Amino acid sequence: MRFEVSKVLDAIEVRLTTDPALARAVVDLSEIVRYADLDGGRPASSVRLGLVVDALGKRLSEENVPVFVVAPRGLLSDTDLTSNERMVIRRWADDGKVEVVPQLDDRVFEVAELLGLPVLTRTRGNSERHPWVDEPGRLLAAVAGEGGSTVLMARVGRGEPPKAAERSPLGERLLARVWSCPEPNCTSFGSGGDPDSPFADMRTYTSPVSQPPPSLRGGVPTCPRHGAQLRDAGPRAAVEVLSVRIDGVVRRRFVVSTDEPVVVGRAPEGGRGVMLGQWLTDDARKWISRGHVQFTLRTDGNLTVQDISTNGSGVRPGGTVNDDERVALHRQESRTLAPEDVVELYAGVQVGRSKMWATGGVVQPESVMAEAPTMALRKFERS
């Protein structure tokens, strides 16, 4: 059972992000782990986060939907969780995959307001302090459905999909800057997490481009984890969010910044870039090179694509489906992309700006709960 739970937590981990460009919803982890009605299991279970992630994917008809998770520090020592669960949540915190704060206060709603995201919560929130909670689809609740499934319902405007809101003007200003925490080992606004952590060797570098929004205390940008005033370290690199769509299904979103180009292909070298191999047919896998195209965001705001493949690619201006209008792109050729241009690596294998596709097109998204303990094991957990 322990092994099964660990596999679920590993699957959940890849859906966690504090990157403002990628997150699709904000979640209070302390609330979700105690939402026993979702599965009728233990008083607290981190696996319930997987149920919520799955439900959000179904709601958006998209796989690999990332969520911004906030947790109070006390959850790291909550004895209603198993020692393994506490260890995993601490590792997530040390790696910057979830945001840990001393006290939640209204941090979940603050993040949602700054980033323009829906909130997964059982509480309504303060509509005077956050008037946007009355907007349709901005507050979502997870409820148990038939057959043990989890369903997301809109708290306000029942039945609407999550609100695709704009970031607040304040959020735009905060996210235009890089912030530095005086705590040198700060995961979000410093050089990294605790060097004495047992997970230090496993930690991945968090780019300033993907910093979460600061917390505001008395109007002052503050580190949500350490409570220290942040220093403005200069402008943040601009970003563009792109989506990989294969046969009409959005498989993954990724970020290109002015700091670093991104290679997309069958299996880019060095484990960097965006790997498509797991979603390709045999014919597409033979055609698409390991590194097929490279996307670069220039400082003037223009997004360019360069073919670095063996077999070439193409651009569909304005997303046209007319093959006669498709522009061939040969090896080492580059092209500046208009807002609705779509890059085609192979028939049906496309990359474009994420805002072009309102739905992910997935009928049944792949579940992170595929390795979840059976109901019998859940009953055993409660005994």
Phi, psi and omega in degrees: 000318180300320181295318179297316179298318179298322179295322178295315180297324176296321179292322178294322186306322183288351178261005183261137177204148169247016178283117182301333183284337187253331185300141181248346178197162179247137185230136171270106185295323182297329179284317183294318184295337180259009180275074187296337180297341182292325183223359180065025184262216184298163178302326177221134180207122179289342179297336180298336176299326178296323178298320180289319178299317178298316182296322178294319177300318178294321181296322181269356184055044185216143176269163175057041180281118182277147178235148178263111186255131177244136181222141174286151183301328181299337181294334182290346178237018181289114184285352173286343172270154177287162179299325179294319179296317179297320180297318181294316180297322177296320178296318176302318181294315181295333181268001179074017180277334172232157180259122179255129181234152179302313176224142183295318188047238176242031184302322180300316181287327178297313179300315181298320181291315182295323185262350181072038184251156170287158180244133173265109187204159173262353180256152184283327184090169182271104184289340176285320180281325180232081185298340181293347181296344177275356178285140180303132172082000182276335176248123181239146177235139176272129177229152179287132178253191181291146177066025178081007180282166177243134184239140175262127177243142176284128176294320179240134183071057187309128174099344179287153174289165179306139183291126176271078186271159174278154172298151176291156176305322178295319178300319178298318181293317181295321183279358175274355183239155170265136183243147182235130180267139177294341174284112189297336183259018180297128182293319186273322188232026180219206184274351180150184182276190182302119181293341179271359179294142177295349181256010185302321182288342182266353189289143176256149181292135177257114181291145174304334179299328184258017176302141173288168178289142175297161170272149179251122177235111186062030180081004183256128176300125188226147175289120182295334182275320187255348179073012182266148177293134182272148176261136176287115184258013176115180183290145176271145178298142176290155181226158171225132180263124180244158178235142171266123178238124182239119183052043175084001182246125176286117184263330183197146170255150175209164186247133170249131179240166177291347179279330188207124174289163181232132177263136177240133180185191181298316180196080182307145184294149176076008180074003178266165180086191184250117183266128182253351191309323185291345183250001188266149171286168180301318181295318180294323180295326178288328184278317187279128181287164178305310170246113191256312178224154177236129179258135180228132175258117182276162182293342177276003177093353180280136176261128180239154176236138176236131176281127178235025187263179174273321189258353179088170181214200181199166177235132176257101182301129180065014181074021183303146176262359180280115182297333180292338181265354180293133181259118180290143178234114183265169184308131179073001175280146179237157177209138174279132186265130171287164186307327184248014176290146179238129177270131182243115180278327181199161182308119179085357179251104192231155174227131178207175177297137187300325184292350179290329188248108184289334180233149179284343176077009182268128178285316181224090181301149177297135186269139172283350183265012183301329181260016183293150176302148178290169179300326179297319179292324179295322177294322178298322179300326185279342185279000000 
